């Protein structure tokens, strides 16, 4: 790109910190850097015209893990690790709410429910029998029982008669949250350049040379917050995981309020603006969904629509209005990767589908690594 003297001088000179990715992690990283270094020049580069990945495409669950997810995590993580993960998710949610306000992010605490398929007797009984044990593990942190049994008052079909409920789960308006977070970052004097992809970087003495699809420049330090896209730029153990989502047109007198999980969290739905938002299904074809392509597949979209008809809205006519995909970053463990890659390059990635819950925390933790 043929840049002018003014563009080079005002936008790309004397950059102290360059952040790759303007999602939840990148924006919170910028806020923390501004807090630590009030006079620093901070630049955020975003590959899309809007944040790519999952930050503007997620389902808006302010959650910390359903009962079945927690029990599954306890198989591969120690009890201490699981409690620490849940603690970070809760503290991240608190940080997000405190930074922006509940009104600004459309936060509502209708509680969270877990449904169990009517054929899944084994999973249902395992969760119900272990509920007390999980409550005991989490009680010191939550100061009360996290999970309890509720009856199916929503008239869902083809599920077990009882639901698992937690009053501690909430929901947000993802669009409002990201607009508010972006506005706050801009007010703090941070520059965001959209439609700029970082293609390569190289450390040169005490600076980092950064090559993008439009220009090259230098920055004192580089912070990578691209989550599911991270392996395209750096060598980290992060796999992309596509999440397909759909939303109905408004439904008159919709009685469903809350966030809902089904099949160990592989399916999830909620109410928003008198609509049902439903996502998930990557467990139907893990290999195909391990991609950064923003697309939908007939297999998963048909399954989501089938769930609406058979389970969620079995007696209510509905129409689908929008369908989309987001890209998460996952790995063999649920713990995020927040670490230095070299003297002047750092990363905060692999949020495991919990970006809303831990994104704020990861962003701040990443910013505290630099000097």
N, C-alpha and C positions, 0 to 999 in steps of 0.2 A: 504494500500500500504506500502511496506517495503522500507522506505526512508533511504537514506544514511545520514551520518553526514554532508556531503557537501551540499546535497539538502536542508536539514533542515536549515543549517546555512546561505546559500546564497539566498534561495528563500522564506523561510517561517518564518524567525526570525526578531524580531524588526520591525514589520509592523505597520506603523502609520495609513494608510488609505487603506481600502479594498473596492473596487468598484465591485459590482455585475452587469455584463452586459457590453459588449464592443461595444455597438451601439453608435449612435450619442451623446446621453446624457452622457453615461459613459465616452467616450473619451474626451468630452469637460469638464466634471467634473474633469478628471485627469489633463488636461491642466491648468485649473484654480487653482487646488490644488498645482500644481508645481509652479505656479506663486506666490501663497501666501506663500508656504512653500518650499523653494528651496532645503532644505536638507532632506525633509521627504522621507520615504520609502513608495511608492505608488504601490499597487498591484491591477490588474484588473483580475477578474475571469469570464470566458466566458463558458457557458454550451455547446456551439457548437464548431466545428472545425473552423467555420466562425461565425460571429455574427448572432445569431438567432433573430427571431422577424420580424422586418420590415426594419432595417437600410440598409441591402444589398439586399432587395427584393422589395423595393418600386418602384414607377413609375418615380421618378426623377422630380417631379413637384416642382418648386420654386414658390409656390403660397401662397396666403393669404386668399382665399375664393372667390367663384364665387358670382355673384349678387344674385342668388336664395338662396345660402347658407347663405349669410349675412341677407337676408330678413327673412329666417327661424330662424336664431339665434336671430333676434330682437323680435321674438315671445316669447322666453323663457329667454332672457337676457335683461338687461337694455341697453340703447344706449351707456352709458359710458362703460359698460362691453364689448360690441361688439367692440367699438373703441379701447379699451385697448388690446383686443385679437389680433386685426389686427395690432396694433402698435408693439406688441411683436413678431408677425410672421415676420413683415418687419425687425425689428431690429435683429431678429435671423438670417434671411437670409443675412443681411448685415454683421453680425459677422462671419458667415460661409465663405462668400466671402473674407472678409478681412484676416481671419486667414489662408486661404489656397490659395487664388488667383483664379480668374475666369478661367485661363488656367488649373490649377490643378484639378478643379472640372468639367470642360467642360461646363461652364455656357454660355448659349445663351439666349438672351432676344428677342424671336420672338413674345411675347405677348400671352395672353390667351383669349380663346373664350368660350362662352357658347351657346350650341345648345338647341333648344326646339322641342320636338316631334310634328309632324304635327297635332296630335290629341289633344295636350295639349294647347288648345286656352286659357284656364283660367290662367295657369301658365305663358304662354308667355306674355299675356296682363298685368298681375300683375307685372311682372318684368319690362317690358318696361315702364309702367306707374309710377313705383316707382324709376326708375333709377335716376331721378333728385334729389329726396329726399336723396337717399343714397350718391350720389355725394356731396351733400351739407354737409352731416354729415362728410364725409371723406376728403373734400377739405382742411380744415385747416392743416391736417397732410400730405397729398400728394402734396399740393400746386398746384392742378389742378384737372380736372375731371378724376375720376378713370375709369368710364365706358362710353362707347359710342356704337352707333349702326353701324354694318357693314353688308354689303351684303354677301350672300353665294357665294363667288368666288371659293370655293373648290369643287363645284358640289356635295355636300352632298345631299342625297335623304331622303324623308320622314321626313323632318323637316320644321319648319316655315321658311319663306323666309329670315328673317333677324336674325343676330347673335348679341349677346352682346360681346363686345371686351374691354379688358384692355391692354394698352401698358406696364403696370408695372409688368406683370407676365413673368417668365422665366422658363428654364429647365436646369437640370444638368445631368451629367453622374454619376449615383449612384455609380458604381464600382470605378471610378476614385476618387470620393469624399472620399469614405471610405478607399481606399488604401492610399490616401494622408493624411487623418486624422490619421490613424493608424501609418503611418511612422513618422509623427510629434510627436505623443505621445511617440513612442519608442525612438526617438532622444532625448527626454526630460528625459530619464532615468526611465520611467515607465515600470514596468514588466507586461506582459500579459500572463496568463496561459489559454490555450484553453482546451475544453473538460472536464471542471471542473464544476460540478453542486453543488450549495450550497443547502444542505438538511435541515439544522437547524442552529440556532444561539442562543446564550444565553449571557446576560450581566453578567460579573463577576467583581465586584468592578469597576475599571476604565478601563477594557478591555472587548472585545467581543470575546467569544469562538465561533469559526465557524467550523461546520462540513460539509465536502463536500463528494462527492462520492468516493474520493481517499484518503483524509487525513483530519486531524484536526489541527487547529492552532489558534493563538490569534492575534487580531488586536486592535489598540487603538480605531478606530472608523470604522463603517460600513456604506456604502452608497449604496442603492439599486436602480438600474436603469433598471429594467427588464420590464417595461411598461406593455404590454398585458399579461405577465406571472406573474405579481406582486402578484396576489392573491394566488398563489401557495406557497408563502413564507411569506407574511405579510397580515394583515387584513386591506385592503383598498378597496374602492369602485371603482374597475376597472374591466371591463368586457373585455375578449378577443374578437376581431372582425377580422375574417379572410378575407383577400383581395386576390382574385384570379386574376391572370394576365396571359396574353399570348403575344407573339411577333411573327410577321411574318418573313419570309425570306426576304432578300433585294428585293425591288421593283424598277424596272428601271424607272427613271424619275418621282419619287414620288413628286407630287406638294404640298403636305401637310407639312406645317411648323407651329409649335406652340404647345401650350397645349390646350386641349379641354375638356369641361365638358358637361355632359348630365344628365338629370333627377336629378336635385339638387345635382350634384356631385357624385351620386351613380355609374355613369359610367364616365370613363375618358380615354383619349387617347392622343398620341403625336407621333411625328416623332423622330426617333433615328437611325443613321447609315443606312439611306434609307429604314427603316422598319417602321411599325406601331406597337406601344406597346399599348395594350388595357387592362383595368382592371375594376373591380367592380362587381356589381350584387348581393351583399349580401342582398339587400332589397328584393330579390326574396324569401329568406328563412332565416330570421334573426336568428331563433333558431338554425338551423344547423350550421350557420356561426359563432355562439358564441362559438368558440372552439380554442384550441391551436394546433390542429392537422394540420400539413403541408400537405395538400392534395387538390385535385380538385374534383369538383362534376360535373356530366354530365349535370345537370340542368343549372348551371351557365356557364360552358364552351360552351354549345350549344347556350346560349343566346349571349355570346360575339362573337362567330363566326357568328351568325345571324345578329348582329349589323354591323359587317364588311361587310357582303354581301349586306344588305339592305340599309345601311345609309352611312358608311364611305368610302367603296371602291366598290360601286355598279356596276361599269363598268370596274373594274381592277382585273384580276386574282391574287390570292395570295395563299401562303401556310403557315401554322403555323409551326414554328420551335421549340419554347420552350413554356412550360406552367409551372407556379409555384404559390406558395402562400406565403403571409407574414402575420404576426399576429400584429394587432394594439391593442392599449389599449383605450377604450372609457368609458364614464360614462354618468350620467344625465346632466352634464354640460361640456362645452368645456374647462373649466379652468383646467390646469394641477395641480396635487397634488405634491407640493414641501414643505416638512415639516419634522421636527424631529418626530420620533416615540418614542424615549426615549432619555436618556442622550447622548448615543453614537451611536445611530442608526438613519439614515435619509433616505428619499426616494424622488425620482424625477420620477414620473410615470404619466400615463394617458395623452398621447399627442394627442389623438383624431384624429389620421390620419394626423397630421400636423408635423411629426417628423423633416422633412427637415427644415421647417420654424422655429420651436420653440425649436428644440433639443439643439442647441448651447446655447440658452438663458437659458433653463431649467438646463442644465449641470452646467453652471456658477453660477446660482442662488443656486443650491444645494450645490456646493462647498463653497459658502459664508456662509452657515449655520454652518459649523463645526468650531472647534477651535483647 
